[in-house]
Amino acid sequence: MNYRRITEKIANYLTPTEAYTFVCLAFKSDWETYESNVKQQTIVEYINKHAYTGKDRTSQATVSRHLSEFERHGLLTKKSTDHFGKLGYFIKNKYQLETEHYVFIDEALVKLPIPNELKGFLILVKCRCLNNTNFCGYSSYRRLSEVLNIGKTTVGKYLKQAIDLGYIKKKNSGIELANKEIFIPSRELDIAKMKRFHGNAMTDEDYETERFSS
């Protein structure tokens, strides 16, 4: 697992494409401190490396604009310092990401064979799920449009794609993100940590499986 804590606040301000860029920046940040010295061009190369189609490729101008939006909305703070090197004067930026009120998202997200806008939509849905689960209690296009700040027609398009591809399941009172390895509920993460440090530990599910299979 290579997950990061992503602040739920991004759903208040960002478009799906911006949300995807924010998550990519998080994966280029320190796992513990969420500080990043990454160059904008490195973010561009990271996004383009995993681009599903040509339309998913980005540019340094776009990433720079997204970073400005993150800073404007208090999703990160930027510290710039002057440096002199072999090629002359340059500015080095350090980013400190906001992680308050967070959800867990694994880096496997970037490798999904889907457009970046759809990845960003799934990220925003995760940020609107209840109590760090994968269940979102909004099922109508109108309500999802309101809580995600996305047009109703666009929400309908993304939701249909996500359901058809198996990334979202419809429930009676809402929708649910299907992939728990990417969009990690807090309980699954606790279990994974426990098994990593205590290899012989058994969860309730393990116990039930062993009891009924023996």
MDAnalysis code that builds the backbone (N, CA, C; Angstrom):
import MDAnalysis as mda
import numpy as np

u = mda.Universe.empty(642, n_residues=214, atom_resindex=np.repeat(np.arange(214), 3), trajectory=True)
u.add_TopologyAttr("name", ["N", "CA", "C"] * 214)
u.add_TopologyAttr("resid", np.arange(1, 215))
u.add_TopologyAttr("resname", ["MET", "ASN", "TYR", "ARG", "ARG", "ILE", "THR", "GLU", "LYS", "ILE", "ALA", "ASN", "TYR", "LEU", "THR", "PRO", "THR", "GLU", "ALA", "TYR", "THR", "PHE", "VAL", "CYS", "LEU", "ALA", "PHE", "LYS", "SER", "ASP", "TRP", "GLU", "THR", "TYR", "GLU", "SER", "ASN", "VAL", "LYS", "GLN", "GLN", "THR", "ILE", "VAL", "GLU", "TYR", "ILE", "ASN", "LYS", "HIS", "ALA", "TYR", "THR", "GLY", "LYS", "ASP", "ARG", "THR", "SER", "GLN", "ALA", "THR", "VAL", "SER", "ARG", "HIS", "LEU", "SER", "GLU", "PHE", "GLU", "ARG", "HIS", "GLY", "LEU", "LEU", "THR", "LYS", "LYS", "SER", "THR", "ASP", "HIS", "PHE", "GLY", "LYS", "LEU", "GLY", "TYR", "PHE", "ILE", "LYS", "ASN", "LYS", "TYR", "GLN", "LEU", "GLU", "THR", "GLU", "HIS", "TYR", "VAL", "PHE", "ILE", "ASP", "GLU", "ALA", "LEU", "VAL", "LYS", "LEU", "PRO", "ILE", "PRO", "ASN", "GLU", "LEU", "LYS", "GLY", "PHE", "LEU", "ILE", "LEU", "VAL", "LYS", "CYS", "ARG", "CYS", "LEU", "ASN", "ASN", "THR", "ASN", "PHE", "CYS", "GLY", "TYR", "SER", "SER", "TYR", "ARG", "ARG", "LEU", "SER", "GLU", "VAL", "LEU", "ASN", "ILE", "GLY", "LYS", "THR", "THR", "VAL", "GLY", "LYS", "TYR", "LEU", "LYS", "GLN", "ALA", "ILE", "ASP", "LEU", "GLY", "TYR", "ILE", "LYS", "LYS", "LYS", "ASN", "SER", "GLY", "ILE", "GLU", "LEU", "ALA", "ASN", "LYS", "GLU", "ILE", "PHE", "ILE", "PRO", "SER", "ARG", "GLU", "LEU", "ASP", "ILE", "ALA", "LYS", "MET", "LYS", "ARG", "PHE", "HIS", "GLY", "ASN", "ALA", "MET", "THR", "ASP", "GLU", "ASP", "TYR", "GLU", "THR", "GLU", "ARG", "PHE", "SER", "SER"])
u.atoms.positions = np.array([
    [0.840, -1.194, 0.000],
    [0.000, 0.000, 0.000],
    [0.878, 1.248, 0.000],
    [0.530, 2.196, -0.827],
    [1.209, 3.491, -0.838],
    [0.140, 4.568, -0.849],
    [-0.437, 4.804, 0.315],
    [-1.580, 5.708, 0.399],
    [-1.157, 7.059, 0.949],
    [-2.049, 8.035, 0.783],
    [-1.867, 9.357, 1.346],
    [-3.169, 9.819, 1.998],
    [-3.030, 10.726, 2.960],
    [-4.183, 11.393, 3.550],
    [-4.539, 12.590, 2.670],
    [-5.781, 12.639, 2.231],
    [-6.242, 13.722, 1.363],
    [-7.339, 14.497, 2.087],
    [-7.141, 15.791, 2.237],
    [-8.128, 16.573, 2.955],
    [-9.470, 16.600, 2.221],
    [-10.545, 16.401, 2.987],
    [-11.882, 16.443, 2.415],
    [-12.234, 17.830, 1.878],
    [-11.479, 18.834, 2.291],
    [-11.780, 20.207, 1.892],
    [-11.686, 20.428, 0.384],
    [-10.963, 19.566, -0.310],
    [-10.824, 19.770, -1.750],
    [-12.174, 19.711, -2.459],
    [-13.125, 18.971, -1.872],
    [-14.448, 18.861, -2.498],
    [-15.223, 20.174, -2.424],
    [-14.781, 21.099, -1.591],
    [-15.454, 22.395, -1.488],
    [-15.052, 23.347, -2.605],
    [-13.885, 23.087, -3.210],
    [-13.319, 24.098, -4.096],
    [-12.892, 23.619, -5.481],
    [-12.504, 22.345, -5.610],
    [-11.788, 21.918, -6.803],
    [-12.670, 21.208, -7.818],
    [-12.287, 21.353, -9.082],
    [-12.885, 20.567, -10.156],
    [-12.288, 19.167, -10.121],
    [-12.879, 18.200, -10.829],
    [-12.281, 16.859, -10.857],
    [-10.830, 16.847, -11.329],
    [-10.514, 17.631, -12.359],
    [-9.136, 17.657, -12.858],
    [-8.189, 18.248, -11.830],
    [-8.614, 19.315, -11.162],
    [-7.791, 19.907, -10.106],
    [-7.612, 18.951, -8.938],
    [-8.684, 18.245, -8.586],
    [-8.606, 17.279, -7.485],
    [-7.586, 16.184, -7.804],
    [-7.560, 15.748, -9.063],
    [-6.603, 14.713, -9.461],
    [-5.165, 15.240, -9.350],
    [-4.941, 16.480, -9.775],
    [-3.613, 17.078, -9.653],
    [-3.200, 17.174, -8.188],
    [-4.141, 17.545, -7.310],
    [-3.840, 17.654, -5.879],
    [-3.402, 16.303, -5.320],
    [-4.098, 15.242, -5.689],
    [-3.750, 13.912, -5.204],
    [-2.390, 13.478, -5.748],
    [-2.108, 13.803, -7.008],
    [-0.796, 13.482, -7.576],
    [0.307, 14.229, -6.832],
    [0.055, 15.478, -6.465],
    [1.025, 16.229, -5.654],
    [1.228, 15.548, -4.305],
    [0.154, 15.054, -3.721],
    [0.260, 14.361, -2.430],
    [1.159, 13.132, -2.539],
    [1.078, 12.420, -3.644],
    [1.923, 11.244, -3.822],
    [3.388, 11.614, -4.051],
    [3.637, 12.881, -4.333],
    [5.001, 13.380, -4.468],
    [5.430, 14.168, -3.227],
    [4.725, 13.928, -2.140],
    [5.061, 14.578, -0.876],
    [5.567, 13.540, 0.120],
    [6.173, 14.012, 1.181],
    [6.655, 13.124, 2.238],
    [5.484, 12.420, 2.906],
    [5.619, 11.112, 3.139],
    [4.515, 10.305, 3.670],
    [4.088, 10.755, 5.057],
    [5.018, 11.268, 5.856],
    [4.693, 11.654, 7.227],
    [4.381, 13.138, 7.367],
    [5.204, 13.991, 6.743],
    [5.066, 15.437, 6.955],
    [4.169, 16.114, 5.931],
    [3.994, 15.489, 4.777],
    [3.225, 16.067, 3.669],
    [3.847, 17.366, 3.160],
    [5.164, 17.433, 3.277],
    [5.934, 18.487, 2.629],
    [6.438, 17.959, 1.291],
    [6.541, 18.859, 0.330],
    [7.013, 18.444, -0.982],
    [7.900, 19.524, -1.585],
    [9.049, 19.093, -2.094],
    [9.956, 19.978, -2.827],
    [9.890, 19.701, -4.330],
    [8.849, 19.024, -4.738],
    [8.757, 18.570, -6.122],
    [8.705, 19.748, -7.098],
    [9.339, 19.558, -8.239],
    [9.276, 20.559, -9.305],
    [7.963, 20.400, -10.074],
    [7.461, 21.505, -10.601],
    [6.224, 21.442, -11.374],
    [6.366, 20.495, -12.562],
    [7.528, 20.488, -13.204],
    [7.731, 19.618, -14.353],
    [7.671, 18.150, -13.959],
    [8.095, 17.831, -12.733],
    [8.013, 16.452, -12.247],
    [6.559, 16.021, -12.093],
    [5.714, 16.925, -11.607],
    [4.283, 16.618, -11.503],
    [3.698, 16.389, -12.889],
    [4.075, 17.237, -13.842],
    [3.611, 17.077, -15.223],
    [3.995, 15.696, -15.757],
    [5.244, 15.307, -15.573],
    [5.723, 14.015, -16.075],
    [5.012, 12.857, -15.392],
    [4.741, 13.003, -14.106],
    [4.043, 11.952, -13.351],
    [2.622, 11.773, -13.884],
    [1.905, 12.873, -14.083],
    [0.542, 12.796, -14.609],
    [0.541, 12.231, -16.026],
    [1.450, 12.712, -16.856],
    [1.476, 12.277, -18.260],
    [1.912, 10.822, -18.415],
    [2.740, 10.363, -17.495],
    [3.172, 8.957, -17.530],
    [1.980, 8.017, -17.415],
    [0.974, 8.420, -16.658],
    [-0.187, 7.570, -16.419],
    [-1.433, 8.059, -17.167],
    [-1.237, 8.919, -18.157],
    [-2.372, 9.444, -18.921],
    [-3.048, 8.312, -19.694],
    [-4.362, 8.271, -19.614],
    [-5.121, 7.206, -20.286],
    [-5.251, 7.490, -21.774],
    [-5.482, 8.742, -22.127],
    [-5.541, 9.172, -23.523],
    [-4.738, 10.457, -23.670],
    [-4.596, 10.901, -24.907],
    [-3.889, 12.146, -25.156],
    [-4.536, 13.327, -24.465],
    [-5.851, 13.284, -24.299],
    [-6.576, 14.379, -23.647],
    [-6.226, 14.488, -22.162],
    [-5.681, 13.420, -21.587],
    [-5.338, 13.421, -20.175],
    [-3.951, 13.991, -19.899],
    [-3.215, 14.283, -20.950],
    [-1.893, 14.860, -20.766],
    [-2.040, 16.310, -20.311],
    [-1.131, 16.738, -19.463],
    [-1.204, 18.081, -18.917],
    [0.044, 18.873, -19.287],
    [0.107, 20.116, -18.849],
    [1.243, 20.993, -19.137],
    [1.679, 21.691, -17.861],
    [2.857, 22.286, -17.900],
    [3.349, 22.995, -16.731],
    [2.475, 24.209, -16.425],
    [1.944, 24.842, -17.453],
    [1.060, 25.996, -17.243],
    [-0.201, 25.575, -16.485],
    [-0.747, 24.408, -16.833],
    [-1.945, 23.916, -16.151],
    [-1.641, 23.560, -14.710],
    [-0.540, 22.855, -14.480],
    [-0.161, 22.478, -13.114],
    [0.096, 23.729, -12.279],
    [0.759, 24.716, -12.843],
    [1.028, 25.960, -12.134],
    [-0.275, 26.654, -11.740],
    [-1.239, 26.652, -12.649],
    [-2.541, 27.255, -12.355],
    [-3.258, 26.493, -11.242],
    [-3.168, 25.167, -11.272],
    [-3.794, 24.356, -10.230],
    [-3.148, 24.637, -8.869],
    [-1.835, 24.731, -8.836],
    [-1.137, 25.004, -7.584],
    [-1.560, 26.353, -6.998],
    [-1.771, 27.315, -7.867],
    [-2.241, 28.625, -7.406],
    [-3.629, 28.518, -6.798],
    [-4.473, 27.689, -7.397],
    [-5.817, 27.475, -6.847],
    [-5.747, 26.794, -5.481],
    [-4.875, 25.819, -5.353],
    [-4.721, 25.130, -4.062],
    [-4.304, 26.125, -2.976],
    [-3.357, 26.982, -3.328],
    [-2.874, 27.960, -2.360],
    [-3.972, 28.978, -2.029],
    [-4.699, 29.394, -3.026],
    [-5.751, 30.406, -2.831],
    [-6.827, 29.901, -1.879],
    [-7.108, 28.602, -1.927],
    [-8.167, 28.033, -1.094],
    [-7.640, 27.452, 0.220],
    [-6.369, 27.676, 0.511],
    [-5.817, 27.202, 1.778],
    [-5.582, 25.712, 1.835],
    [-5.452, 25.065, 0.685],
    [-5.219, 23.623, 0.634],
    [-3.730, 23.293, 0.724],
    [-2.894, 24.303, 0.521],
    [-1.462, 24.167, 0.739],
    [-0.887, 25.544, 1.022],
    [0.287, 25.549, 1.616],
    [1.067, 26.774, 1.752],
    [2.361, 26.580, 0.972],
    [2.839, 27.670, 0.378],
    [4.042, 27.602, -0.455],
    [5.109, 28.528, 0.106],
    [6.317, 28.006, 0.209],
    [7.458, 28.810, 0.618],
    [8.482, 28.794, -0.509],
    [8.840, 29.979, -0.994],
    [9.785, 30.093, -2.107],
    [11.114, 30.632, -1.603],
    [12.202, 30.030, -2.056],
    [13.542, 30.483, -1.675],
    [14.403, 30.657, -2.924],
    [15.299, 31.627, -2.875],
    [16.200, 31.900, -4.003],
    [17.427, 31.010, -3.921],
    [17.867, 30.529, -5.085],
    [19.058, 29.676, -5.152],
    [19.905, 30.069, -6.350],
    [21.192, 29.801, -6.233],
    [22.115, 30.022, -7.338],
    [22.843, 28.705, -7.613],
    [22.790, 28.276, -8.854],
    [23.428, 27.023, -9.229],
    [24.299, 27.189, -10.449],
    [24.685, 26.063, -11.039],
    [25.558, 26.085, -12.217],
    [24.914, 26.800, -13.398],
    [23.570, 26.726, -13.444],
    [22.869, 27.362, -14.565],
    [22.357, 28.756, -14.205],
    [22.758, 29.243, -13.018],
    [22.370, 30.589, -12.633],
    [21.311, 30.611, -11.539],
    [20.573, 31.700, -11.497],
    [19.580, 31.940, -10.442],
    [18.289, 31.161, -10.712],
    [17.712, 30.592, -9.675],
    [16.416, 29.946, -9.794],
    [15.701, 29.989, -8.451],
    [14.376, 29.804, -8.501],
    [13.540, 29.807, -7.298],
    [13.115, 28.376, -6.995],
    [13.236, 27.989, -5.739],
    [12.835, 26.657, -5.304],
    [11.612, 26.779, -4.405],
    [10.577, 26.015, -4.728],
    [9.338, 26.055, -3.962],
    [9.207, 24.836, -3.057],
    [8.698, 25.067, -1.851],
    [8.349, 23.976, -0.941],
    [6.862, 24.094, -0.631],
    [6.153, 22.975, -0.762],
    [4.712, 22.968, -0.534],
    [4.387, 22.169, 0.730],
    [3.524, 22.729, 1.547],
    [3.023, 22.034, 2.730],
    [1.532, 21.791, 2.525],
    [1.152, 20.525, 2.376],
    [-0.238, 20.200, 2.077],
    [-1.089, 20.181, 3.339],
    [-2.298, 20.681, 3.209],
    [-3.294, 20.590, 4.269],
    [-3.795, 19.149, 4.342],
    [-3.919, 18.609, 5.555],
    [-4.428, 17.236, 5.699],
    [-5.557, 17.144, 6.719],
    [-6.084, 18.274, 7.153],
    [-7.153, 18.254, 8.149],
    [-8.415, 17.618, 7.574],
    [-9.103, 16.818, 8.389],
    [-10.338, 16.128, 7.972],
    [-10.080, 15.349, 6.673],
    [-9.344, 14.262, 6.806],
    [-8.824, 13.581, 5.631],
    [-9.511, 12.248, 5.337],
    [-9.282, 11.788, 4.097],
    [-9.644, 10.436, 3.669],
    [-8.367, 9.767, 3.181],
    [-8.411, 8.437, 3.003],
    [-7.245, 7.685, 2.560],
    [-7.425, 7.251, 1.105],
    [-6.418, 7.548, 0.282],
    [-6.452, 7.151, -1.131],
    [-5.099, 6.555, -1.492],
    [-5.120, 5.405, -2.167],
    [-3.891, 4.708, -2.531],
    [-3.413, 5.143, -3.919],
    [-2.100, 5.064, -4.117],
    [-1.493, 5.506, -5.369],
    [-1.925, 4.665, -6.570],
    [-2.481, 3.481, -6.322],
    [-2.979, 2.667, -7.434],
    [-4.022, 3.415, -8.259],
    [-4.606, 4.446, -7.686],
    [-5.581, 5.269, -8.417],
    [-5.024, 5.789, -9.728],
    [-3.777, 6.262, -9.716],
    [-3.235, 6.915, -10.908],
    [-3.065, 5.936, -12.063],
    [-3.001, 4.646, -11.758],
    [-2.786, 3.641, -12.802],
    [-4.082, 3.089, -13.391],
    [-5.224, 3.545, -12.884],
    [-6.496, 3.060, -13.420],
    [-6.647, 3.448, -14.892],
    [-7.172, 2.542, -15.723],
    [-7.322, 2.829, -17.162],
    [-8.585, 3.635, -17.457],
    [-8.647, 4.821, -16.883],
    [-9.800, 5.709, -17.059],
    [-9.292, 7.141, -17.174],
    [-10.097, 8.052, -17.738],
    [-9.668, 9.452, -17.865],
    [-9.406, 10.107, -16.508],
    [-8.533, 11.100, -16.514],
    [-8.199, 11.800, -15.274],
    [-9.408, 12.485, -14.660],
    [-10.312, 12.989, -15.491],
    [-11.504, 13.649, -14.963],
    [-12.359, 12.668, -14.166],
    [-12.443, 11.426, -14.624],
    [-13.209, 10.419, -13.895],
    [-12.499, 10.033, -12.595],
    [-11.172, 9.955, -12.634],
    [-10.411, 9.718, -11.402],
    [-10.702, 10.835, -10.399],
    [-10.697, 12.070, -10.901],
    [-10.971, 13.202, -10.030],
    [-12.376, 13.173, -9.458],
    [-13.332, 12.736, -10.262],
    [-14.712, 12.605, -9.782],
    [-14.783, 11.585, -8.647],
    [-14.120, 10.454, -8.798],
    [-14.106, 9.431, -7.747],
    [-13.449, 9.970, -6.478],
    [-12.398, 10.762, -6.637],
    [-11.743, 11.380, -5.481],
    [-12.721, 12.272, -4.723],
    [-13.458, 13.096, -5.464],
    [-14.401, 14.022, -4.827],
    [-15.544, 13.269, -4.156],
    [-15.998, 12.175, -4.778],
    [-17.037, 11.350, -4.142],
    [-16.509, 10.789, -2.824],
    [-15.259, 10.304, -2.829],
    [-14.660, 9.782, -1.594],
    [-14.670, 10.848, -0.493],
    [-14.405, 12.072, -0.862],
    [-14.375, 13.164, 0.121],
    [-15.755, 13.472, 0.694],
    [-16.812, 13.009, 0.035],
    [-18.176, 13.234, 0.513],
    [-18.790, 11.973, 1.127],
    [-17.976, 10.946, 1.319],
    [-18.483, 9.728, 1.939],
    [-18.604, 9.911, 3.451],
    [-19.458, 9.108, 4.061],
    [-19.768, 9.258, 5.474],
    [-18.706, 8.627, 6.371],
    [-18.199, 9.396, 7.310],
    [-17.345, 8.882, 8.392],
    [-16.209, 7.986, 7.899],
    [-15.540, 8.444, 6.860],
    [-14.390, 7.711, 6.309],
    [-14.737, 6.300, 5.851],
    [-15.981, 6.120, 5.408],
    [-16.374, 4.881, 4.741],
    [-16.314, 5.127, 3.235],
    [-16.854, 4.199, 2.458],
    [-16.957, 4.390, 1.009],
    [-18.400, 4.622, 0.577],
    [-19.260, 4.917, 1.550],
    [-20.675, 5.149, 1.241],
    [-20.979, 6.642, 1.218],
    [-21.573, 7.079, 0.130],
    [-21.982, 8.467, -0.049],
    [-23.513, 8.498, -0.085],
    [-24.104, 9.216, 0.835],
    [-25.556, 9.178, 0.993],
    [-26.317, 10.101, 0.077],
    [-25.817, 10.321, -1.116],
    [-26.507, 11.141, -2.109],
    [-26.667, 10.312, -3.378],
    [-27.877, 10.130, -3.824],
    [-28.101, 9.293, -5.002],
    [-28.617, 10.078, -6.206],
    [-29.215, 11.238, -5.986],
    [-29.758, 12.008, -7.104],
    [-28.682, 12.880, -7.726],
    [-28.792, 13.109, -9.021],
    [-27.846, 13.973, -9.714],
    [-27.855, 15.373, -9.100],
    [-29.027, 15.835, -8.700],
    [-29.147, 17.192, -8.162],
    [-28.338, 17.347, -6.875],
    [-28.496, 16.406, -5.948],
    [-27.783, 16.509, -4.671],
    [-26.278, 16.309, -4.855],
    [-25.897, 15.353, -5.709],
    [-24.470, 15.168, -5.965],
    [-23.876, 16.414, -6.607],
    [-24.636, 17.024, -7.500],
    [-24.181, 18.250, -8.147],
    [-23.940, 19.345, -7.117],
    [-24.825, 19.435, -6.130],
    [-24.710, 20.468, -5.105],
    [-23.501, 20.236, -4.196],
    [-23.308, 19.001, -3.744],
    [-22.236, 18.742, -2.772],
    [-20.862, 18.637, -3.424],
    [-20.830, 18.394, -4.744],
    [-19.549, 18.287, -5.441],
    [-19.216, 19.537, -6.250],
    [-20.153, 20.479, -6.306],
    [-19.957, 21.710, -7.079],
    [-19.652, 21.423, -8.544],
    [-20.379, 20.459, -9.093],
    [-20.233, 20.069, -10.494],
    [-21.616, 20.130, -11.134],
    [-21.685, 20.530, -12.384],
    [-22.960, 20.611, -13.074],
    [-23.694, 19.277, -13.081],
    [-25.025, 19.347, -13.053],
    [-25.831, 18.127, -12.964],
    [-25.614, 17.202, -14.161],
    [-25.518, 17.771, -15.353],
    [-25.290, 16.954, -16.553],
    [-23.937, 16.242, -16.479],
    [-22.927, 16.974, -16.006],
    [-21.588, 16.391, -15.885],
    [-21.562, 15.286, -14.834],
    [-22.246, 15.516, -13.715],
    [-22.344, 14.481, -12.678],
    [-22.979, 13.226, -13.251],
    [-24.052, 13.409, -14.018],
    [-24.713, 12.258, -14.634],
    [-23.789, 11.475, -15.547],
    [-22.972, 12.189, -16.310],
    [-22.020, 11.528, -17.227],
    [-20.979, 10.730, -16.451],
    [-20.375, 11.378, -15.445],
    [-19.342, 10.695, -14.662],
    [-19.919, 9.504, -13.897],
    [-21.099, 9.698, -13.323],
    [-21.694, 8.636, -12.517],
    [-22.018, 7.420, -13.380],
    [-22.545, 7.650, -14.562],
    [-22.849, 6.534, -15.480],
    [-21.571, 5.790, -15.849],
    [-20.518, 6.533, -16.176],
    [-19.250, 5.898, -16.524],
    [-18.718, 5.066, -15.360],
    [-18.755, 5.639, -14.160],
    [-18.215, 4.948, -12.986],
    [-19.003, 3.687, -12.661],
    [-20.318, 3.743, -12.809],
    [-21.159, 2.568, -12.542],
    [-20.937, 1.507, -13.615],
    [-20.906, 1.927, -14.872],
    [-20.709, 0.975, -15.978],
    [-19.362, 0.260, -15.870],
    [-18.347, 0.974, -15.371],
    [-17.001, 0.399, -15.266],
    [-16.773, -0.331, -13.939],
    [-17.754, -0.284, -13.049],
    [-17.666, -1.022, -11.800],
    [-16.954, -0.302, -10.667],
    [-16.713, 0.991, -10.810],
    [-16.029, 1.729, -9.746],
    [-16.995, 2.261, -8.693],
    [-18.272, 2.358, -9.046],
    [-19.299, 2.801, -8.106],
    [-20.471, 1.828, -8.172],
    [-21.036, 1.529, -7.009],
    [-22.232, 0.697, -6.929],
    [-23.401, 1.539, -6.434],
    [-24.564, 1.317, -7.025],
    [-25.767, 1.990, -6.546],
    [-26.309, 1.280, -5.320],
    [-26.714, 2.062, -4.331],
    [-27.360, 1.549, -3.133],
    [-28.733, 2.198, -3.016],
    [-29.580, 1.637, -2.140],
    [-30.933, 2.165, -1.981],
    [-30.940, 3.636, -1.572],
    [-30.013, 4.005, -0.707],
    [-30.024, 5.368, -0.179],
    [-28.787, 6.170, -0.571],
    [-28.078, 5.718, -1.604],
    [-26.897, 6.455, -2.024],
    [-26.053, 5.658, -2.998],
    [-24.756, 5.927, -3.003],
    [-23.812, 5.222, -3.863],
    [-22.605, 4.805, -3.022],
    [-21.850, 3.830, -3.530],
    [-20.695, 3.315, -2.791],
    [-19.519, 3.117, -3.722],
    [-18.344, 3.577, -3.308],
    [-17.124, 3.310, -4.055],
    [-16.756, 1.843, -3.875],
    [-16.513, 1.148, -4.996],
    [-16.376, -0.307, -4.949],
    [-14.970, -0.777, -4.585],
    [-13.945, 0.010, -4.914],
    [-12.569, -0.455, -4.742],
    [-11.998, 0.003, -3.396],
    [-11.992, -0.918, -2.425],
    [-11.511, -0.578, -1.083],
    [-9.988, -0.555, -0.993],
    [-9.300, -1.074, -2.011],
    [-7.845, -1.043, -1.990],
    [-7.320, 0.322, -2.428],
    [-8.142, 1.060, -3.164],
    [-7.755, 2.401, -3.605],
    [-8.384, 3.460, -2.709],
    [-9.684, 3.360, -2.523],
    [-10.401, 4.289, -1.654],
    [-10.607, 3.566, -0.326],
    [-9.704, 3.817, 0.608],
    [-9.534, 2.944, 1.762],
    [-10.394, 3.410, 2.936],
    [-11.396, 2.617, 3.331],
    [-12.111, 2.931, 4.580],
    [-11.154, 2.801, 5.757],
    [-11.349, 3.586, 6.786],
    [-10.392, 3.618, 7.888],
    [-10.237, 2.255, 8.549],
    [-11.308, 1.455, 8.631],
    [-11.213, 0.150, 9.292],
    [-10.292, -0.790, 8.509],
    [-10.394, -0.776, 7.167],
    [-9.526, -1.626, 6.359],
    [-8.070, -1.229, 6.534],
    [-7.825, 0.076, 6.690],
    [-6.454, 0.525, 6.884],
    [-5.924, 0.075, 8.233],
    [-6.756, 0.124, 9.254],
    [-6.350, -0.358, 10.573],
    [-6.005, -1.843, 10.528],
    [-6.809, -2.620, 9.789],
    [-6.562, -4.057, 9.651],
    [-5.233, -4.307, 8.933],
    [-4.986, -3.553, 7.863],
    [-3.753, -3.727, 7.098],
    [-2.534, -3.421, 7.958],
    [-2.614, -2.349, 8.755],
    [-1.500, -2.010, 9.645],
    [-1.277, -3.113, 10.675],
    [-2.371, -3.626, 11.230],
    [-2.267, -4.668, 12.247],
    [-1.605, -5.915, 11.670],
    [-1.979, -6.290, 10.465],
    [-1.404, -7.492, 9.862],
    [0.059, -7.288, 9.481],
    [0.399, -6.047, 9.139],
    [1.786, -5.775, 8.767],
    [2.717, -5.931, 9.965],
    [2.286, -5.474, 11.129],
    [3.122, -5.533, 12.326],
    [2.920, -6.804, 13.142],
    [1.763, -7.456, 12.942],
    [1.458, -8.696, 13.662],
    [0.953, -9.706, 12.644],
    [1.881, -10.365, 11.980],
    [1.550, -11.230, 10.866],
    [0.537, -12.319, 11.170],
    [0.472, -12.770, 12.400],
    [-0.441, -13.855, 12.753],
    [-1.788, -13.358, 13.276],
    [-1.965, -12.032, 13.293],
    [-3.218, -11.481, 13.821],
    [-4.386, -11.856, 12.920],
    [-5.551, -12.106, 13.540],
    [-6.750, -12.460, 12.791],
    [-7.840, -11.429, 13.052],
    [-8.490, -11.017, 11.987],
    [-9.633, -10.132, 12.127],
    [-10.887, -10.966, 12.366],
    [-12.016, -10.300, 12.634],
    [-13.284, -11.023, 12.793],
    [-13.626, -11.798, 11.530],
    [-13.360, -11.168, 10.365],
    [-13.678, -11.833, 9.096],
    [-12.815, -13.071, 8.889],
    [-11.507, -12.959, 9.241],
    [-10.616, -14.117, 9.122],
    [-11.105, -15.261, 9.995],
    [-11.515, -14.921, 11.217],
    [-11.976, -15.939, 12.157],
    [-13.200, -16.655, 11.629],
    [-14.144, -15.880, 11.082],
    [-15.364, -16.488, 10.559],
    [-15.072, -17.371, 9.361],
    [-14.161, -16.897, 8.481],
    [-13.806, -17.679, 7.297],
    [-13.202, -19.012, 7.694],
    [-12.265, -18.973, 8.659],
    [-11.591, -20.204, 9.097],
    [-12.574, -21.132, 9.812],
    [-13.481, -20.547, 10.600],
    [-14.403, -21.373, 11.361],
    [-15.360, -22.150, 10.448],
    [-15.828, -21.470, 9.395],
    [-16.797, -22.120, 8.523],
    [-16.164, -22.999, 7.455],
    [-14.856, -22.819, 7.218],
    [-14.196, -23.640, 6.199],
    [-13.550, -24.871, 6.816],
    [-13.496, -24.921, 8.156],
    [-12.857, -26.071, 8.815],
    [-13.891, -27.134, 9.164],
])
